[in-house]
Amino acid sequence: MPSGVSLNSKHGTRLQPCSNQAEDQLSSTYGQDCSRHGTLSREPSGPAAPNEDLEGVDASRYERLKLLDLQHRQYTRKKLIHDMCRHNGALRFSEKATFSGFPNEQLANLIVDDQHGIIYCYVPKVACTEWKSIMIFLSESLKINGTPFKNHSDIPRDLIHSNSVVYLNRSHRNLMKWKIRKYKKFLFVRNPLVRLISAYRDKFEKKNDYFYKFLAVPIMRRYKNLFPPTSAEHAYMNGIRPSFSDFIQYILDLPDDDGSSFEEHWRQVYHLCHPCQIEYDFIGKMETMYEDAQYLLRILKVDHIVHFPPGTSNRTEESWIKTWFTSIPIEWRKKLYQIYEPDFQLFGYSLPENFYNNPAPIRSTLDIRRNG
């Protein structure tokens, strides 16, 4: 069992005589000071409280308080998932009872680093390129002339999204279940609406041969009654693309099933990562990416060999939601929220104020695209 108390369980914690686990105290979000409390074991009682005893930490007072804040952040996020999954009647999806209920193809986003005992569920448009490169670097799954990369930032982007990563679902089923139990597991999430805007900008506003051929062209034929050029280059040079409104209408028309009809860049996180069936040890968010990443690498005990870079300035921001959705009918907005409602609830996101109204835009979408 990974250190720290799992929140997707009917078990909570109780204290037993202390064992020799002092080195893991900082790694566990719910760890306790052995000198005073003992170690943790499970008993039906609900989630444990975050660690409030930091006497053994060799750090400044500010660092101790910051660590406590990060621990509490993790406790709050995991407790929310635990509570929502436990009372899953509030969530609008059919929950399979266990991890074993999923076929391998629905576990395709789980990446493994066997050297350090880590599993990462990647969510597209949530810094997954960076995290995939870190997983490749840690697992040494990609080598040049037999030599692994010395820095994850040196790995070419086209190799990051190839078969260089190690996928959990390529293991034997029993081994998969063992790794799920034993390895530390993490994922990063993002406001669902912001993630949609980011996906649209990346896949439709930029030249992309694959997305143009298999998605942009069919969308424009269906919703614009337009027969666009076959060349993605020609379309890009002439600004021929689906509008954001076309993209949203396309999503609304997808079958409401297990998420398999959704391309992974806009598939719901609960379909990609199954947080009610997999007990994640760490829940990161795009909105607090750098802080979360530094803390996670410390928990995983790899912060001495890998570092997460600061964010970029061109990131799609939450403040853009109102402007981008100005052209989207209110009824569409309500339907879209229903599609992503479990992600909103599981990960603690809320809609912007007056989202179901039609406020006048502060800046036009075109201005944002030019200056974004």
N, C-alpha and C positions, 0 to 999 in steps of 0.2 A: 504493500500500500504506500503510495507517495506520501511524503511528509505533509502535515497539515490535515485538517479535518475536511473530508468531502461533504459538500452541502447537498448533493443530489442523492440523499440516502434517507432512510427512515431512522437513522442512528445519529446520535449527537456525540457528546463526550463525557467522560468521567475521568478522575485522576487516579493513577496507580503509583506505587513506589517508583522512585526515579531510576531510570536506566541511563547508560552512558551515551547520551545523544546531544551533548552540549553544542557540538559543532553545527548541529542542524537547527538551533534555536532561531537564528535569523532567517533561515530558509522557509520556515513554516509560518504562514500568515496567522495561524492560531496557536503557535507554540507557547509554552510557558517556561518560566525560569525554574530549572530543575532543583536549584538549591532551596526553593521555597515551596514549589507546588507539585513536582513530579511530572511524569510524562502523560501523554494523552492516550486513552483507549475509548472504544465506542460503547455507547449505551443509549437507549431511546430517551432523548431529552431535548433535541433541537440543536441548531448550530452553536458552535462555541463562539465566545466573544473574542475580539481581537486582542493581541498581546498588549498588556499595559505595563509590563515589567521589563525595563530595558537597562537594569542596573549593570549587567555584564557587558554592555556595548562600549567599546573603546572609541568613542566619538564625542564631538562637541554636543552641547545641549541642543543646539539647532538641529544637528544631524539626528539626534535621538527623537526629537519631536517630529522631524520630517519622516523618519522611518515609521513612527507610530501612525502618522497620517496615511502613509502608503499602505500599511497593514490594514488600517480601518477601511480604506478605500476598497481593498480586495474583499474584506469581510462583507461589506455592504453589497458589492456587486454579486458575490456568490450566494449570499443569503437571499437576494431578490430572485435569482434563478431558482434556488431551492424552493422558495415559497410559491413561485408561479407554477413550477412543475408539479409540486405536491398538490396544488389545487388547480389542476390543469383544466378543469371545467371552465375556467375563466379565459383560457386560450382557445383560439379558433383553429384548432388542428387536431387530427387524430393521432394520439400518442401510442407508439409501439412500446411494449412493456420493458424491453431490455435491448442492450446493444446487439445481442444475437439475432434480433428480429430484422436487422437491416441486411439486404444483399450487398455484395462487395461493391457494386457500382455506386451505391449511395454513400460509400465511405472513401470516395476518390480524393477528397481534399485533406486527408490525414497524412502528414509527412513525418518520417521517423529519423531520428539520429540515435543509432544503437550504441555508439561509443559513450554518449553521455546520458542515455536513458531519457530522451525527450520526444514528445509527439506534439506537432504543431498542426492545427487545423487552419489552413489558409483561406482567407476570405478575400476575393478579388476586390480591388479598389480600397484596400485597407493596408497599404504598405506591404503587400504580400511579396513583391519582387525583392524588397530588402530582406524580409524574413526568410524567404526561400534561399537567398544567397547565403545567409547566416547558417541555415540548416545544412546546406551543401558543404560549406566550409567546416563546420563542426564534425560532420559525419565523414569528411574526406571522401565523399562519393564521386567526386570529379577530380581527375588528375591529368596533368599534362606531362607526357613522357614519363609516366609513373610517379610524378611528384605532385602532391596536393598543393592547392593555392595557399600562399602565405597570408593573404588578406581577402576577406569576403568581397570587398569592393573591387577586386581585380577580376572577378568572374564575369565574363561577357554576358550581356543581358540575354542574347539568344540562347545561350546554354542554360541559363537559369530556368527558363520556361520549357526546356526540353525534358528528356528523361534522366536528367542528372540527379534529381531528387530521389529519395527512397520512399516509396509509397507503402503505407501500412497494409493496404488491401491486397498486396502481392505476396503476403506471408500466408502460411497455413492458418486456417481459422482458429485453431487452438492457440497458436502462437500469437495471433492478433489479440485474442482476449487476454492472454497473459501480459502482453505489453501494455494494453489499456489499463490493466490493474496496477502494474508496477511502475510504469514510466510517468514522469511529470508531463502534464498536458496543458497547453495554453492556446488561446486564440485572441485575435484582436477584432473589434467590431467598430461600427460607425453609424451615425444617424442614417436610417434607411433612405430618407429623401435626398440627403447630401450624396450618399453613395450612388443613387440613380443619376443625379446630375453629373457626377464625376465619370460614371460609366458612359453616359451619352457624349460628353466632351471628348473622352479618350477614343471611343470606338466609332463615332460618327462625324465628329468635327475634324479629326485628323485622317490623313490618308492611311487606309488599312484595307488591303486587298481582300482579305478573308471576310471581314465584317461587311464590306461593301457588297461583295458578291452574294453572300448567303443571308444577309439580314437587311442591309440598306435598300438594295434593289427590290426585294419582295415587299418591304414596308412601303416604299414609294409607289409601287404599282397598286397596292391595295388601298392605301389611304390618300394618295394624291391623284390616283388614276393617271399616273405618269409612267412612261417607258424610258427610263434613264439610260445613259450610255453604258456600254458593257465595261468600259475601262474605268477603273477606280481613279487613275491619274487624271483622266479627262474630267471626271465628275468633280474631283477635288479642286482642280484648277478653275473650274467654273462655278464653284460654290453650290453644286447640286448634292443635296443630302436630305434625309428625313428631318423634319422639324422636331423640336422637343415634344411638341404636342402629338405628332405622329408616333413618336417613340412611346409615349405614355399610353396612347390608344392601343398600340400593339401589345403592351404588357397587360392591359386590362382585358384583352381578348384571348390571352393564353389560358389553357385549361387549368382549373383549380384542382390540382392533384398533389402528388408527392414532390412537386418542384422540378421534376425531370424535364418538363417542357420549357423551363426557364434556363436561358444561357447563364453560366455560372457568375458572370459579372453582375447580374441583377437577381440571381436566385437568392431566396431568403436564407439568412444565416442559420435559422433553425433547421432548414433542410440540408444545408451544407455541413454543419458541425454537430447537430443532434445534442444540444446542451442538456436536454432532459434525460438522456440515456448515457451520456459520457460525462464523468465527473471531472470537470476541468479544475486544475490547480491554480490557474491564473487567468483572469479576464482583463485584457487590455482594451483601451479605447483609442481611436484616432485622435480624439479631442485632447487626450493627455499622453500622446504617444511617447514623447521623449522621456518624460519622468517614468512612465510605466515600463518602457524598454530598459532603462538603466536598472530599475528595481528587479525586473524579471531576470536579466542576465546575472545579477547578483544572487538571486534565489537559485538559479540553475548552476551557479558556481563556475561560470565561464566568462565573467566580466574581466578577467585578467588576460584573456586571449581574443576577445571580440568586443567591439564597441558599436553602438547604434548611432548613426549620424543625425545631426539636427535636421528638422523638416525643411522643405522647400517653400519658396514664396508663392508658387503657382497653385497651391493646394485649393481645391474647392471648399468654400467656407459655408458654415451653417447659415450665416446671414444672407446668403444668396437665395435661400428657399423661396421667400416671398416674391422676389423679382422673377425667378425662373418659372414659378407656377402661376403668374398673373394670367397667362393665356390659357390655363387649364380650367375647364368648367368645374364648378363646385361639386357637381355630382361625380365627376371623374376623380376628384381629390378624395371624396369619401370612399369610393370603391378602391382606390389605390391604398388608402390607409388600411382597409380591411385585409388586403393581400399581405401587407407587411406588419399588421398589428401584433402578431406574436413577437417579432423582433423588437418593436417598440417597447412592449411590456417586459420581455425577458431581460432586456439590457438597459432599462430605465430611461428611454428616450420619450420625449413628448413633442407634440406638434407646436409650431410657432403660434403665437397669439394671433387670433383672427384668420387662421389658415383657411377656414371655410367661408371667409368673406372675400371681396374683390378690392383690396386696397390699391390705390394708384401707385405704380412703381416709382421708386426713387430714381433708379437708372434703368434704361432699357436693357433688355437682354443682349442686344447687339453691342451696346457699349461695354458690357461686362466681358463679352467674348473678345472684343478688341483689346481691352486693357487687362483681362484676367491673367 
